[in-house]
């Protein structure tokens, strides 16, 4: 073949939209680890051959345990670290407020800002318990109405309250920056006395929180919600405090693949986010290093609804695990790391094409049991 013709063919081939495949995908499955006392019954119900293959033949990467009273869940801290966000310690929630400000391009230049979320506290026998905010189903209209009522309370105390969306507000409170706060997922389902903001200014915050609760107690929005069988919005949850501008290292951060129901708070961390409704969307992208968080199991695990947890977990097999296993087999994905967690333990495994050749390791979901 003549040299000039060979060069022309090579130039054409180089311009074809050929996808050589993704090098690395990190898959996070919060609350995929089972409570030890329930593992035998739950494992018996799950029929997931693809995930069983991936887990059994994966190489262990790490295993870490948190204190039972850590103010953030293991996966929340690890994800924040992966995106270059400094996490003070297990005694405080990750500094996500800075990411929310950046994501929504809010006109904020300086100060110490917290995330404030409308919440429902229910009365147990002798204490208050935070309900998972996912259960509120709060509309933009109702959220705006509640926000407008309490905004002056914060202004009177010299603090600034900003509306972001129905479930996320921001509060500038420079005087409260030493507070140790907890993420809603770490606190949900527990006695809030343990998880409330702690520190010298905690009394000031509780006083303001009590004023909010009084203003919402007989608000028409809550009257209407109760008529509809919805939980009243009777408090706010403070967390995620961060100085602005914040130093966030994005040079090595992965591309975040966001499903339709992905938490906007996790999306706020990423420098680059790609919508992904399926593994095909991920594999078709040009990203070489991606991160996918499947949050389906968090809500039912926090609520202790293990029938719903089983149903959602089983659904992930055909939608995600089987296609990802096929992608490793056919070389479209070089390495898949799977990170599993619950409220105190997090563990990870790495799977490549060579891992699947370990035929002596029978497919098993045993690694889901803690």
C-alpha positions as CSV (number, residue, x, y, z in Angstrom):
1,X,0.0,0.0,0.0
2,X,1.3,3.4,-0.9
3,X,2.5,5.5,2.1
4,X,0.2,8.5,1.3
5,X,-2.8,6.2,1.1
6,X,-1.9,4.5,4.4
7,X,-1.6,7.9,6.1
8,X,-5.0,8.9,4.8
9,X,-6.6,5.7,6.2
10,X,-4.9,6.2,9.5
11,X,-6.2,9.8,9.8
12,X,-9.8,8.6,9.0
13,X,-9.6,5.8,11.6
14,X,-8.2,8.2,14.3
15,X,-11.3,10.4,13.8
16,X,-13.9,7.7,14.2
17,X,-16.0,7.9,17.4
18,X,-14.6,4.7,18.8
19,X,-14.8,4.2,22.5
20,X,-11.9,2.1,23.8
21,X,-13.7,1.6,27.2
22,X,-13.5,3.0,30.6
23,X,-10.4,2.3,32.7
24,X,-11.9,2.6,36.2
25,X,-15.3,2.8,37.8
26,X,-15.8,3.1,41.5
27,X,-19.3,1.9,42.6
28,X,-20.6,2.9,46.0
29,X,-23.4,0.9,47.6
30,X,-24.3,2.6,50.9
31,X,-26.1,0.2,53.3
32,X,-25.5,-2.8,51.1
33,X,-23.8,-4.5,54.1
34,X,-26.3,-6.4,56.2
35,X,-26.8,-6.3,60.0
36,X,-25.1,-9.5,61.3
37,X,-28.2,-10.7,63.1
38,X,-30.3,-10.6,59.9
39,X,-27.7,-11.7,57.4
40,X,-28.7,-15.3,57.1
41,X,-32.4,-14.5,56.4
42,X,-31.5,-11.7,54.0
43,X,-28.9,-13.7,52.1
44,X,-31.4,-16.5,51.6
45,X,-33.8,-14.1,49.8
46,X,-31.3,-12.5,47.4
47,X,-30.8,-14.1,44.0
48,X,-28.0,-12.1,42.4
49,X,-25.5,-14.2,40.5
50,X,-23.8,-11.3,38.8
51,X,-23.1,-9.5,42.1
52,X,-22.1,-12.8,43.7
53,X,-19.5,-13.3,41.0
54,X,-18.2,-9.8,41.3
55,X,-17.9,-9.9,45.1
56,X,-16.5,-13.4,45.4
57,X,-13.7,-12.9,42.9
58,X,-12.9,-9.3,43.8
59,X,-9.7,-8.5,45.6
60,X,-10.1,-7.0,49.1
61,X,-8.9,-3.3,49.1
62,X,-9.7,-2.1,52.6
63,X,-12.0,-2.4,55.6
64,X,-12.6,0.4,58.1
65,X,-14.9,0.8,61.1
66,X,-16.4,3.9,62.6
67,X,-17.5,4.6,66.1
68,X,-21.2,4.0,66.7
69,X,-21.7,7.7,67.4
70,X,-19.7,9.1,64.5
71,X,-21.4,12.2,63.1
72,X,-21.1,11.1,59.5
73,X,-21.6,7.8,57.9
74,X,-18.5,6.0,56.5
75,X,-19.5,6.4,52.9
76,X,-20.2,10.1,53.4
77,X,-16.7,10.7,54.7
78,X,-15.0,8.6,52.0
79,X,-16.9,10.2,49.2
80,X,-16.1,13.7,50.5
81,X,-12.4,12.7,50.6
82,X,-12.5,11.3,47.1
83,X,-13.6,14.7,45.8
84,X,-10.8,16.5,47.7
85,X,-13.0,17.9,50.4
86,X,-11.4,18.1,53.8
87,X,-13.4,16.2,56.5
88,X,-12.5,17.6,60.0
89,X,-13.0,14.3,61.9
90,X,-15.5,11.6,62.8
91,X,-16.9,14.2,65.2
92,X,-18.2,16.5,62.5
93,X,-20.1,16.3,59.3
94,X,-18.3,16.8,56.0
95,X,-18.0,20.4,54.8
96,X,-20.6,20.1,52.0
97,X,-22.0,23.7,52.2
98,X,-19.1,25.0,50.1
99,X,-20.0,22.5,47.4
100,X,-23.6,23.4,47.4
101,X,-22.7,27.1,47.0
102,X,-20.4,26.3,44.1
103,X,-22.9,23.9,42.4
104,X,-25.8,26.4,42.5
105,X,-23.5,29.4,41.7
106,X,-24.9,31.3,44.6
107,X,-23.8,34.9,45.2
108,X,-21.7,34.1,48.2
109,X,-18.2,35.5,48.7
110,X,-17.2,34.8,52.3
111,X,-18.3,33.6,55.7
112,X,-19.1,30.3,57.4
113,X,-22.1,28.6,55.9
114,X,-24.2,25.6,57.0
115,X,-26.7,23.4,55.2
116,X,-30.1,23.7,56.8
117,X,-32.8,21.1,56.0
118,X,-36.5,21.2,56.9
119,X,-37.1,18.2,59.1
120,X,-39.7,16.2,61.1
121,X,-39.0,15.2,64.6
122,X,-41.3,12.5,66.1
123,X,-41.8,11.8,69.8
124,X,-40.6,8.4,71.0
125,X,-41.3,7.3,74.6
126,X,-38.9,9.7,76.3
127,X,-37.0,11.5,73.5
128,X,-37.2,13.0,70.0
129,X,-36.2,11.1,66.9
130,X,-35.2,12.6,63.5
131,X,-37.2,11.1,60.6
132,X,-35.3,10.4,57.4
133,X,-35.8,13.7,55.3
134,X,-36.5,11.5,52.3
135,X,-39.9,10.8,53.8
136,X,-41.0,14.4,53.9
137,X,-42.0,14.8,50.2
138,X,-41.8,18.5,50.6
139,X,-42.9,20.6,47.6
140,X,-41.2,23.8,46.4
141,X,-44.3,25.8,47.2
142,X,-44.6,24.5,50.8
143,X,-40.9,24.8,51.4
144,X,-40.9,28.5,50.2
145,X,-43.9,29.2,52.5
146,X,-42.1,27.8,55.5
147,X,-38.8,29.5,54.6
148,X,-40.5,32.9,54.3
149,X,-41.9,32.6,57.8
150,X,-38.6,31.9,59.5
151,X,-36.2,33.9,57.4
152,X,-36.8,37.1,59.6
153,X,-35.9,35.1,62.7
154,X,-32.4,34.4,61.3
155,X,-32.0,38.0,60.2
156,X,-32.9,39.3,63.6
157,X,-30.1,37.2,65.0
158,X,-27.6,38.6,62.5
159,X,-27.6,35.5,60.3
160,X,-28.4,35.1,56.6
161,X,-30.7,32.3,55.4
162,X,-30.7,31.5,51.6
163,X,-33.2,29.3,49.8
164,X,-31.6,26.7,47.5
165,X,-34.3,24.1,46.8
166,X,-37.2,22.4,48.7
167,X,-35.0,20.3,50.9
168,X,-31.9,22.4,51.1
169,X,-31.3,25.9,52.5
170,X,-28.1,27.6,53.5
171,X,-27.3,29.6,56.6
172,X,-24.5,32.0,57.2
173,X,-23.6,31.9,60.9
174,X,-20.0,32.9,61.5
175,X,-20.5,32.7,65.2
176,X,-21.5,29.0,65.1
177,X,-18.6,27.7,63.1
178,X,-17.1,25.7,66.0
179,X,-20.2,23.6,66.3
180,X,-19.8,19.8,65.7
181,X,-22.8,18.8,63.5
182,X,-24.1,15.5,62.2
183,X,-25.4,14.5,58.8
184,X,-29.1,13.7,58.6
185,X,-28.4,10.1,57.5
186,X,-26.2,9.5,60.5
187,X,-28.8,10.9,62.9
188,X,-32.0,9.6,61.3
189,X,-33.8,7.1,63.5
190,X,-31.9,8.0,66.6
191,X,-32.4,10.0,69.7
192,X,-31.4,13.5,68.6
193,X,-29.9,14.4,71.9
194,X,-26.8,12.5,70.8
195,X,-26.6,13.9,67.3
196,X,-27.6,17.6,67.8
197,X,-24.9,20.2,67.2
198,X,-22.4,20.2,70.0
199,X,-20.1,23.0,71.2
200,X,-20.0,26.3,73.1
201,X,-22.6,27.9,70.8
202,X,-25.0,24.9,70.9
203,X,-27.3,26.7,73.3
204,X,-27.6,29.6,70.9
205,X,-28.5,27.3,68.0
206,X,-31.1,25.4,70.0
207,X,-32.8,28.7,71.0
208,X,-33.1,29.6,67.4
209,X,-34.2,26.1,66.4
210,X,-37.0,26.3,69.1
211,X,-38.2,29.6,67.7
212,X,-38.5,28.0,64.2
213,X,-40.4,25.1,65.7
214,X,-42.9,27.5,67.4
215,X,-43.5,29.5,64.2
216,X,-44.2,26.3,62.3
217,X,-46.3,24.6,64.9
218,X,-49.7,25.9,63.7
219,X,-48.6,27.0,60.2
220,X,-51.2,26.3,57.4
221,X,-48.7,24.3,55.5
222,X,-48.4,21.8,58.3
223,X,-52.2,21.8,58.8
224,X,-52.7,20.9,55.1
225,X,-49.9,18.3,55.2
226,X,-51.5,16.5,58.2
227,X,-54.9,16.5,56.4
228,X,-53.1,14.7,53.5
229,X,-51.5,12.2,55.8
230,X,-48.0,13.7,55.4
231,X,-45.6,14.3,58.3
232,X,-45.5,17.9,59.5
233,X,-42.3,19.9,59.0
234,X,-41.6,20.8,62.6
235,X,-37.9,21.5,62.8
236,X,-34.7,22.1,60.9
237,X,-31.4,20.2,60.8
238,X,-28.1,22.0,60.8
239,X,-25.0,20.4,59.3
240,X,-22.2,20.5,56.6
241,X,-20.6,23.8,57.8
242,X,-17.8,25.2,55.7
243,X,-15.8,28.4,55.3
244,X,-16.2,30.1,52.0
245,X,-14.2,30.3,49.8
246,X,-13.2,26.7,50.6
247,X,-10.1,24.9,49.4
248,X,-11.3,21.9,47.4
249,X,-8.7,19.9,45.5
250,X,-10.2,18.8,42.2
251,X,-7.1,17.8,40.3
252,X,-7.5,14.1,40.9
253,X,-11.3,14.0,41.5
254,X,-13.3,11.4,39.4
255,X,-16.2,12.1,37.2
256,X,-19.5,11.6,39.1
257,X,-22.2,9.7,37.3
258,X,-25.5,10.8,38.6
259,X,-28.7,8.7,38.4
260,X,-32.1,10.4,38.3
261,X,-32.5,10.1,42.1
262,X,-28.9,10.9,43.0
263,X,-28.5,13.2,46.0
264,X,-27.9,16.8,45.0
265,X,-25.6,17.1,47.9
266,X,-23.2,14.5,46.5
267,X,-23.4,16.1,43.1
268,X,-22.3,19.4,44.7
269,X,-18.9,17.8,45.3
270,X,-18.0,17.0,41.8
271,X,-16.2,19.2,39.3
272,X,-17.8,17.2,36.5
273,X,-21.1,15.4,36.6
274,X,-22.7,13.2,33.9
275,X,-26.3,12.0,34.0
276,X,-26.4,8.2,33.8
277,X,-29.6,6.3,33.8
278,X,-27.8,3.0,32.9
279,X,-24.4,1.4,32.6
280,X,-24.5,2.1,28.9
281,X,-24.5,5.8,29.6
282,X,-21.4,5.4,31.7
283,X,-19.5,3.1,29.3
284,X,-20.4,5.4,26.3
285,X,-18.8,8.4,28.1
286,X,-15.2,9.6,27.5
287,X,-14.4,9.6,31.3
288,X,-11.5,7.3,32.3
289,X,-12.1,7.5,36.0
290,X,-15.7,7.6,37.2
291,X,-17.7,7.3,40.4
292,X,-21.2,6.0,40.7
293,X,-23.3,6.1,44.0
294,X,-26.4,4.0,44.1
295,X,-28.5,5.4,46.9
296,X,-31.4,3.0,46.6
297,X,-30.8,1.1,49.8
298,X,-30.2,4.0,52.2
299,X,-33.9,4.9,52.9
300,X,-35.2,1.4,53.6
301,X,-32.2,0.5,55.7
302,X,-32.5,3.6,57.9
303,X,-36.3,2.8,58.2
304,X,-35.6,-0.8,59.0
305,X,-37.9,-1.8,56.1
306,X,-36.0,-4.9,55.0
307,X,-38.7,-6.1,52.6
308,X,-38.2,-2.9,50.6
309,X,-34.5,-3.2,51.0
310,X,-34.6,-6.7,49.4
311,X,-36.8,-5.5,46.6
312,X,-34.6,-2.6,45.7
313,X,-31.4,-4.6,46.0
314,X,-32.7,-7.3,43.8
315,X,-33.7,-4.7,41.1
316,X,-30.1,-3.5,41.0
317,X,-28.9,-6.9,39.7
318,X,-30.4,-6.6,36.2
319,X,-30.1,-2.9,35.9
320,X,-26.5,-2.5,37.0
321,X,-24.6,-5.5,38.2
322,X,-25.1,-7.8,35.2
323,X,-24.2,-5.1,32.6
324,X,-21.2,-4.1,34.6
325,X,-20.0,-7.7,34.8
326,X,-20.5,-8.1,31.1
327,X,-18.5,-4.9,30.5
328,X,-15.5,-6.4,32.4
329,X,-15.8,-9.6,30.5
330,X,-15.7,-7.8,27.1
331,X,-13.1,-5.3,28.0
332,X,-15.2,-2.2,28.0
333,X,-14.4,-1.7,31.6
334,X,-10.9,-2.3,32.9
335,X,-11.5,-2.2,36.6
336,X,-14.6,-2.0,38.8
337,X,-14.2,-1.3,42.5
338,X,-17.2,-1.9,44.7
339,X,-17.5,-0.1,48.1
340,X,-20.0,-1.6,50.5
341,X,-21.1,0.0,53.8
342,X,-23.6,0.4,56.6
343,X,-23.7,2.9,59.5
344,X,-20.3,1.9,61.0
345,X,-18.4,-0.3,58.6
346,X,-17.1,0.3,55.0
347,X,-15.2,-2.2,52.9
348,X,-14.0,-2.3,49.3
349,X,-13.2,-4.8,46.5
350,X,-11.5,-4.5,43.1
351,X,-12.5,-6.6,40.1
352,X,-10.8,-6.8,36.7
353,X,-11.0,-9.3,33.8
354,X,-8.3,-11.4,35.3
355,X,-10.2,-11.6,38.6
356,X,-13.0,-13.5,36.8
357,X,-10.6,-16.3,36.0
358,X,-10.4,-17.4,39.6
359,X,-12.8,-20.3,39.0
360,X,-12.0,-21.8,42.4
361,X,-13.9,-19.0,44.1
362,X,-17.5,-19.9,43.8
363,X,-20.0,-17.0,43.3
364,X,-21.2,-15.9,46.7
365,X,-22.9,-12.9,48.5
366,X,-21.2,-13.8,51.8
367,X,-19.2,-10.6,51.7
368,X,-22.5,-8.6,52.2
369,X,-22.7,-10.0,55.7
370,X,-20.9,-8.2,58.5
